[in-house]
Amino acid sequence: MQKSPRIRGAIIGARGGLISGIVAVLISLKYHFFINAYLVMVLTSIPGAFYGARYMQKANKSNEWLKLLFWSNTFTWVLPPIGFFTSAATHTINYRNQDADRKLFMRLASTCYWLSFINAIVLAKYLTISP
């Protein structure tokens, strides 16, 4: 019996999420502030991915809005929740994009994701220090 692509995608996503969750918990056993950064990443990346998928389903797509969203990855990493959201939305929208600037925007999204994650870890470390 063949599994549908949606079910297969859900299984792959759940397995990847479980593995990354276990890794986050193991890292948090040594560095207790890490779980806070991981939770911020998960809780803001998921809505960003849903926003990107929803935007792709809309019939009236604005190229100006897309360019603004994609280029916003250059500075949104400063605030990790916004950086994770824009990075996930950009990655989701560009996943099927075959334009000439696809690679540039995917690199911007990846860079924004990693800089947001580093910034979230640093902020979580300094915000969870007890006196």
VENFEN-V420306 format. One record per backbone hydrogen bond with DSSP energy under -1.0 kcal/mol. NH is the residue of the N-H (numbers start at 1). CO is the residue of the C=O. Records with the same first field share a line. If there is no record, write none. Layout:
NH=CO / CO
This chain:
8=4
9=5
10=6
11=7
12=8
13=9
14=10
15=11
16=12
17=13
18=14
19=15
20=16
21=17
22=18
23=19
24=20
25=21
26=22
27=23
28=24
29=25
31=27
34=31
37=33
38=34
39=35
40=36
41=37
42=38
43=39
44=40
45=41
46=42
48=44
49=45
50=46
51=47
52=48
53=49
54=50
55=51
56=52
57=53
58=54
61=59
66=62
67=63
68=64
69=65
70=66
71=67
72=68
73=70
74=71
75=72
76=72
78=75
79=76
83=79
84=80
85=81
86=82
87=83
88=84
89=85
90=86
91=87
92=88
93=89
94=90
102=99
105=101
106=102
107=103
108=104
109=105
110=106
111=107
112=108
113=109
114=110
115=111
116=112
117=113
118=114
119=115
120=116
121=117
122=118
123=119
124=120
125=121
126=122
127=123
128=124
